[in-house]
Amino acid sequence: MKDNKRVQAVPANVLTQAQAKINAVAILLTTYVVALTPAERHELPKMGEKTINRGE
């Protein structure tokens, strides 16, 4: 099997721009995101393939 991995460093200015955009999104979403305690997270229903009722 061939190893087709390509390694290239991401320029610092691209990383800086990406981090700025991530920070902007985080700021936009702060009013809509609610921090949950571990107990609150534990009480939430779990979603997965077996949880979904497809009427079968």
N, C-alpha and C positions, 0 to 999 in steps of 0.2 A: 504494500500500500504506500502511495506517495504521501509525503509530508508537505502539504501546501500552506503551511503557516507563514504569514508575512508579519514581520515585526517592524514597526515604524513608530518613532517617538512623536507624540502629539505636541505641537508647538505651544509654548507658554501662553502666547496671546489667545490661542483657541481655547485653552483650558480656562483662562481668565474670563473670556466671553461666555463660555458655557456655565461657569459658576455664577456669573452675574445673572444669567437667565434663570437658573435654578432658584436663586435667591428671590428674584422677582415673582416667580410662580408661588413660592412659599409665602411671600407677603400677601399676594392676592387671595390665597386660600385660608389665611389665618382666621378669618371671621366665620368660616364654614367647618373648620376642623375642630373636633372635640377630643381632648385627651381623656383616655379611659384609664381607670385604675386596673391593676391585675384582676381584682375580683369582678369588676364590670366586664372585662374582656372574657373571663371564664364563663360568665352567665350568657353570653351571646350565643345564638344557635350556630352550629357549624354547617358550612355549605360544602357539598361535594357531590360526586356522582350518585352515591347511595341516598342522599338527602332529597334529591329532586324527584318529585312524583310526576311521572309522565302519563298518568292515566292508564297504565297497563294493568 
